[in-house]
């Protein structure tokens, strides 16, 4: 019994000194109010830093700025029109989906890479399947106009060949004229 009491005393002394050491450690004794104030200061500093990044931003490639999903309805000689969806992705890949306006017409898919020409303000699509080229002129940040394969404008009204970016139009709905 004596040894048990001695061992219990030793354990109590050890617990007491451990508690004293932990209580005096300021890193673990931070209050909720102090941690909230620290978080608030970090948020304010973060918002101040977001104000102007121009001094340390690297110039980025224009093709990476001009991406998104474009919709339109293009003219067709042997049908009422062609519904077009063009997705320009950030990694310079594209997906072009076309569907002629006919009874039970299926969708056609084309994948490939695109490049941006800053001088001519054109986007050039190169098909992965057969290497064919399609060109679009950038009208503004939300509109591209389909061109002939050689880069010349299509015959007729340019608005008939326009594709509009999805975030710049109110609806995805395409109207047939």
C-alpha positions in Angstrom: 0.0 0.0 0.0 2.9 2.3 0.8 4.3 1.9 -2.7 0.9 2.7 -4.2 0.6 6.0 -2.2 4.2 6.9 -3.2 3.5 6.3 -6.9 0.2 8.2 -6.7 2.0 11.2 -5.2 4.6 11.1 -7.9 1.9 11.1 -10.6 0.1 14.0 -9.0 3.3 16.1 -8.8 4.0 15.3 -12.5 0.4 16.3 -13.5 0.7 19.5 -11.5 3.9 20.6 -13.1 2.7 19.7 -16.6 -0.4 21.8 -16.0 1.8 24.8 -14.9 3.9 24.5 -18.0 1.0 24.3 -20.4 -0.8 27.3 -18.7 2.2 29.5 -19.2 2.6 28.7 -22.9 1.1 31.7 -24.8 0.8 29.8 -28.1 -1.9 27.5 -26.7 -3.6 30.0 -24.4 -5.0 32.2 -27.2 -8.5 33.3 -26.5 -11.4 33.2 -28.9 -11.4 37.0 -29.1 -7.7 37.2 -29.9 -8.1 34.6 -32.6 -11.1 36.5 -34.1 -9.1 39.7 -34.1 -6.2 38.0 -35.8 -8.6 36.6 -38.5 -10.1 40.1 -39.0 -6.7 41.6 -39.5 -5.8 38.9 -42.0 -9.0 39.6 -44.0 -8.4 43.3 -44.1 -4.8 42.8 -45.3 -6.0 40.3 -47.9 -8.6 42.7 -49.3 -6.0 45.5 -49.4 -3.7 43.3 -51.4 -6.4 42.4 -53.9 -6.8 46.1 -54.8 -4.0 46.3 -57.3 -2.1 43.3 -58.8 -0.8 45.1 -61.9 2.6 45.6 -60.5 3.4 41.9 -60.2 1.2 40.2 -62.8 2.8 38.4 -65.6 1.4 39.2 -69.1 -0.8 36.3 -70.2 -1.5 35.1 -73.6 -4.6 36.7 -75.2 -6.0 33.3 -76.2 -6.4 32.5 -72.5 -8.4 35.7 -71.9 -10.8 35.0 -74.8 -12.5 31.7 -73.9 -16.1 30.6 -73.2 -19.1 29.0 -74.9 -20.5 30.7 -78.0 -23.9 30.0 -79.5 -25.4 30.9 -82.8 -27.6 29.9 -85.7 -25.8 30.1 -89.1 -27.3 30.1 -92.6 -27.5 26.9 -94.6 -28.0 26.3 -98.4 -29.9 23.1 -98.1 -31.7 23.5 -94.7 -33.3 26.1 -92.5 -30.1 26.8 -90.7 -27.4 25.3 -88.5 -27.4 25.5 -84.8 -23.8 26.0 -83.6 -22.2 25.7 -80.2 -18.5 26.5 -79.9 -16.6 26.0 -76.7 -13.1 27.7 -76.4 -11.4 26.2 -73.4 -8.5 27.8 -71.4 -6.0 25.1 -72.5 -6.4 26.1 -76.2 -8.7 23.2 -76.9 -12.1 23.6 -78.6 -15.3 21.7 -79.1 -17.6 22.6 -82.0 -21.1 21.1 -82.1 -23.2 21.7 -85.1 -26.8 20.5 -85.9 -28.6 21.2 -89.1 -32.3 22.2 -88.8 -33.9 19.2 -90.3 -36.3 16.5 -89.1 -34.4 14.1 -86.8 -31.0 15.6 -87.6 -28.1 14.5 -85.4 -25.4 16.6 -83.9 -21.8 16.7 -85.3 -18.8 17.1 -83.0 -15.4 18.4 -83.9 -12.5 18.7 -81.5 -9.1 20.4 -81.9 -6.8 23.2 -80.9 -7.3 27.0 -81.4 -4.8 29.8 -81.7 -5.3 33.6 -81.4 -3.9 36.1 -83.9 -3.7 39.5 -82.1 -3.0 41.5 -85.3 -6.0 40.2 -87.3 -8.1 39.7 -84.2 -9.0 36.1 -85.4 -9.3 32.8 -83.7 -8.1 29.9 -85.9 -9.5 26.4 -85.1 -7.6 23.4 -86.3 -9.5 20.1 -86.3 -7.8 17.2 -84.6 -9.4 14.7 -86.9 -8.4 16.0 -90.4 -6.4 19.2 -89.8 -9.1 21.4 -91.4 -9.1 25.0 -90.5 -12.0 27.3 -89.5 -11.6 31.0 -88.7 -13.6 33.5 -86.6 -13.0 37.2 -86.3 -13.5 38.7 -82.8 -16.0 41.5 -83.0 -16.0 42.3 -79.3 -15.5 40.4 -76.0 -18.8 38.6 -76.4 -19.2 38.1 -80.2 -17.2 36.2 -82.9 -18.0 36.2 -86.6 -17.4 33.1 -88.8 -15.1 33.7 -91.7 -14.2 31.7 -94.8 -11.4 29.3 -94.5 -9.0 31.8 -96.1 -10.0 34.4 -93.5 -12.2 36.6 -95.8 -15.7 37.6 -94.6 -18.6 35.3 -95.5 -21.0 36.6 -98.2 -24.0 38.3 -96.8 -24.8 40.0 -93.5 -22.1 39.5 -90.9 -24.7 39.3 -88.2 -26.0 36.1 -89.9 -22.6 34.5 -89.0 -22.3 35.8 -85.5 -21.8 33.5 -82.4 -22.4 35.1 -79.0 -20.7 34.1 -75.8 -23.1 32.6 -73.3 -22.4 34.9 -70.4 -23.0 38.0 -72.7 -26.5 37.0 -73.8 -29.6 36.7 -71.6 -30.7 33.3 -72.9 -29.2 30.2 -74.5 -32.2 30.1 -76.7 -31.4 30.5 -80.4 -34.1 32.1 -82.6 -34.7 30.9 -86.2 -35.4 33.7 -88.7 
